[in-house]
């Protein structure tokens, strides 16, 4: 199937899904089965429209949509499949109701359609970039990646050590210990570094896999799945730029990963000792349901806006530079933990540690029109990650993609700073190549 035909088929599926779900607004009782069905149709349409057969399951849009779909549709689909046992959340689950979820699902499908349109427009206006004549050496990329991993892992383990995390520590203890800006950047550096090592190949690739295995196993047991999932997917993207990642293999690994997620869920309450006691159960449906609770922030923010909250008009997206400028020019800024211009801070203060979502943040800033704008911009960025060629293009793709993946269940505010850090790493890795370009022949 040609890329043009795939785009048409995908858009038709997406439009059919959005039209059908929007039509449910006049129904007295929409069904969970209907919401799940059309969510799956819409996700399938988005995946078909943006699929890159050369990368397979390792394409940037495919990876992003897979994560976005699990986080925003997983709970609904699991609930339809296994009923009330999918309600693995520790809080109030009364929002898992078709009438309550209808508008959030409409917002999710609207965002998917906007993402695909942005991606396709960008692909039309900016075709695949030719590879640069010179590329950074594997050793240079590997060394930069190794340094990033060492620094990042040092930050992560130092944070956990200072927090007194032990075998009996639960997820709440972990969150308290990790509630520092440095911890997040430690995880980011590990993700960038391991992906750079994969790009370097050879023995560096092996080092990257080992490093992610060591750091990831610790964080998984502590209940921090996102800190492992997102860097691993960035590494899969790096592999996909060299050879095709088979979709069937990716699905098998995903199902196993969801099962493992369900098993280690017990560590969020009882720590590693609960896992040793055999309290966990291997259930991909439960794993998918837990990840799918990212639809809850959309529900919460929709309630806020329905209650008369003033939209933020994009302020949450630029809150970090606004805070920096305020301090630079002497105006001052409230402490980060009190500044509700930071979407993650507002969610935490008003609702607790339920995570975030680009759909929820967009609704907080301006409703469905802002959903369209933000998700279309993400679509453009995904094309930029997909179009680069050679090792340098792959490095830039990693830099773009990893923060976007992290942002699927967090706020947008730290993403520009994360891009800046990644850009510095690429500059360091490419310095040797640029120097060779200047050598006269």
N, C-alpha and C positions, 0 to 999 in steps of 0.2 A: 504494500500500500504506500503510495507516494505521500510526502509530507503535506501536500495541499489537500489530498483526500482525507488524511487523518485529521487535519484541522477542521474540515467541514463536518465530519462525523462527530468529532468531539464537541464542537459548538452546538450541533443539533441536540446531542444528548444533554448538554448542560442547560440549554434553553428549555428543553422539555421538562427537565427536573425542576427548574426554577418556576416555570409557568404552572406546573402541577401543584407544587407546594404553596405557591402564592394563592392558587385557587382554593386551597383549604381554609383560607381565612374566613370565608363565608360559611363554613361548616360548623355546626354546633359541637361536633366531637371528632376532630381529626384523630387519626390512629398512630400509635408508635410504629406499627408495621409500615404504614405509608411513609412516615418521615424517614425511617431507616432505608426503605427501598429507594426513595428518590435521592437521598444522600449518596447512596452507593452508585446510582446512575450518574449523578453529577460528578462524583470523584472519578468514575470510569471515563467520563467525557473529558475531564481535565487531563487525565493521564494519557489518553489517546491523542489529544490535540497537541500535546507538548512532547510526546515520546521521541527519543533519539535512538534509532535502531543500532547505531554504531557503539553507543555506550551501554545500551540495554538498561538494566535496573540501576546502573551507576550514573545516569544522567542527572544533572543538577535539578531540573524541574521534577523529575520522577521521585528523587529522594525527598525533596521538600514537600511535594504533594502527599507522599506516603506518610510522612510524619504529621503533617497538617491534618490529614484525614483520620489517622488514629486518634489524635488529640481531640478532634471536634466531632467525630462520628462514632468513635469506639464505644462509648457508653450506650448510645441509643441502639446500635446494632447488637451489642451484647445483651442488652435488656430484652430485645425481641427474641434473641436466640435462646436465652436461659432463664428469663424471667427475673424475679426479685433477687435471686442469688448474685446477680450482676451488681447489686447496690453495695459495693465494697467500700464506699466512702464512709468516713467516721462521723460526718455531720448530718445535717438535715437533708434527706433525700427526696423530700416532697416535690422538688422541682422536676423530678423525672416523671413528667406528665405531658402528654401530647399538646395540650392547650398552652402550657407554659413554654414548651420548647419550640412551638411553631415559628415564632418570630426570630429567635436565634438561628434556627435552621435556614430560614429565608435569608438572613444576613450571611450565613456561611456560604450558601449557594451563590449569592450575589458576589461575595468576595472571590469565589472560585472562578466565576465567569469573568470578572474584571482582571484577575491574574492572567487568565489564558489570553484575553484580548491584548493586554499589555505585552505579554510574551510574544504573541504572533506579530504584533505591530513592530516590535523591536527587531524581530528576526527578519521582517521584510525590509526595514529601513537600514539595518546594519548586518549584512551577511557575515558568514564565518570569516574571522580574521586570518590572514595568512600568517604562518609561523615566522617569527623573527629570524634573521640570518644566523645570529649567534644565540646560544642558550647558556644559562649558568651551568657550571660543571656539577656533576653528581656529588663530588666531595664538598664543594662549597655549600650546596643545598643541604647536604647531610650534616655538616658541622653546625650550620645555623639551626637546623631542626633539632639536633641533639642538645645544643645549648638551651633552646627554648623549652625542651622537655625537662631538662635538669632544673632550670629555674622554676618552671611551673610546678613540677612535682615537689620541689622544696617548699614553695609557698603553700601548697595544699597540705602536705604532711605537717608543716610547722603550725598551720592554723588548727588542724585537728589535735595536735599535741598540746597546744596552748588551751584548747577547749576541754581537755581531759577526757577525750573520747576513748572508751574501752569496750570490752566484749558485751557489757550489759547496756550500753548506750542505745537509746532509741532515736527515731528520726527527729524528735523535738530537740534532743540534746545536740544532734548534728546541726540542725538549723541555727540554733543559738551560737554554736561555735563558728559556723560558716557565715554568719551575718556580718561579714566585713567585705569591703570592696576588693581587698587583695585576694581573697579566696576565689572570687569569680574570675579574676584575671589569671590566677594560677591555673584554673581549669582550662581557660582559653589558651594559654601558652602550651599546655600539654596537648590540646587538640591541634593547634597549629603545628607544633613541633613534630608530632607523630605523623601528621599528613605530609609534612615536608620530607620526613624520612621515607615515606612510601614513594614520594615523587623521585627521590634520589635513587631508590632501587638498591638491589644487591644486599650487602650486609647491613646497610642502613635501614632497608625495609624490615629486616628481621629485628633490628633494634627497636624500631617503631612498634612492631607487633608485641614484643616483649614488654616494652614500657607501658603500652596501653593495657596489657593484661595485668600488670602489677598494680598500677594506679586504679584501673577500672574495677578490679576485684574488691579492693578496699572500699571504694565509693559505692559499689553495688550493695555490699553487705550493710552499709550504713543507710541504705534507702535512697541514695541520690542517683536515680537512673538517668536523668537528663544529662548529668555531667559525664556519663559514659556514652549514652546513645548518640548525642550530637557529634562528638569527636570521631566516633567510629564511623558514622555516616560520611563525615568529611573525608575519612580515609578511603571509604568505598568509592566516593567520587573521584579521588586521585587515582584509584585503580581503574575506574571506568574511562579515564582519559587515555589509558594505554591499551586496554583490551576490554572487550564487551563483558559485562556482568550479566550472567544468565538470569532472566526473571524467575524461572522455576526455582533455581537455587536460592535466590533472594527471598522468595516466599517461604521456602522451607526454613531458612535461617530465621526469618521474622516470626514464624509460628513458634519455633523453639525458644526464641528470645522472649516472646510474650508469656510462654509457660514459665520460664525462669523468673520473669518479673513477678508472676503470681507466687512462686515459691518464696522469693526473698521479701515479699510484702510483709511478712511477719516481723522482719527486722525493724520496721518502722515503729513498732511498739515495744518489742522486747529485746532488740539488739541482736548481736550475733549468737547469743545463747539460745534465743528462740529458734533460730535456724538450726542449730545443733540438736535441739530437742525434737526436730522433725515436725514442727507445727505447720509448715508450709505445705501447699498443695499445688501440683502442676496442672494448671488450667489456663490455656491460651485465652479463653473467653474472659476469665477474671483479670488477666493481665491487660487485655484490650480495654476492658471496662474501666480499670483504674486509670490508664492513660487517658481515656475518653472523658474524664472529669474536667478537662479544659473547656468543655462547653458551659460549665457552671459560671466562670467569670463573665461569659457573654450574657447569661441569664441575669446575673447580678447587676451588671452595668445597664442592661435594658430596663430593669426595674428602677434604677436611679433616674434614668432619663425620663421614664414614664411618670416619675414622681415630681418632675419639674426642675431637675438639676440643669444648670446652665452648661452648655457644651464648652469644651476647652479650646476649640478652634485651632487645634494643632500644637498647642503649647507643650503637651506631654512629649512630643517628638523632638523638641528643641530645648527641653528643660535643662539639660546638662550645660550646653553653651550659654544659656541664659543665666544660670547660676554662676558660671565662670566670669561672665562679663560683669555681673553685679558685684562680685568680689573684686574684680580688677579695677573697677572705677569707683570703689569705695561705698557702693550702695549696700553691700552686705546681702546675705541670703540666709534663710532659715536653715537649721541643721537638716541634712538629707533625710533623716528619719522622721522629720515633721513636715516636709515639703510635699504637698499633695499634687504639685505639678508633675512629680515623678509618679507615673501610673502604678508601678509596683508598690510604692509606699502607700498610696491611697487605698489600693486593694487590701494591703496587709492591715492597715489601721482600721478600715471600716468593715472588713469581712474576714480577715485572718489569712493564713498562708495557703491560699487556693490557687496560686499561680497567676498567669496572665494569658493573653491571647491577642494577636493582631486584630482580630475581629472586634473583640471587646474594647480594645484601646481606640479603634477607629470609631466605634459607636460613641464612646465617651467624648471624642473630639468633635463629632458632627453628624452622627447617625449614618444611614445608608449611603448618602453621597460621599462621606469621608471613607467609608468602607471601600467604595469603588476606587477612589483616588489612591489610597494606601496600597491596596492589593494589586492594582495595575502597576504601581511603581515597583512592587516586589516582583511582578512578572518581568518587567524590564531588566531588573537586576539579575534574575535567574537566567535570562538570555545572555547577559554579559558574562556570567559564570560559565555558560555552556559554549560560548563561541571561541574562546581563546584556544590557541594551538601551541604545542610544544610544552616543555617543562615550565617555562616562564608563564605561559598562559594558564597552565594548571595551577601554579602557585597563586596567581591572582584570583583564579576561580575559587580556590580554597578560602582565600581571605574574604571574598564576597559571601560565600555560601555558609560557612560555619556560624557567623553571627546571625544570619537569617534563620538558620535552623534553631539556634538557641532562642531566638525571638518568637518561635511558634507557641511557646507557653510562658513567655516573660514579657517585659516591657521593651519598647524601642529605645528608650533613653540611652543605654550604654552602647548601642550598636555602632554609632560613629566613632567612638573611642576605640572600640574593638577593631574596626576597620583600619584605624590609624596605626595601631600596634601591628597588625598583620602587614600593612604596607611597609612599615619599617623593616620587618623581617624579609620581605621580598626584595627590598632595596639592598639589604645586606647580602642576601643570597645571589643577587644579580650583579653585584659590584665587579666581580672578576670578569664577567662576560662583557660588561661595558668597557672595562679596561682593555680587553682584547680588541674591541672594536676600534680603539684609538691607536692601536699599534700600526704604523705604516707598513705597507706591503711592498 
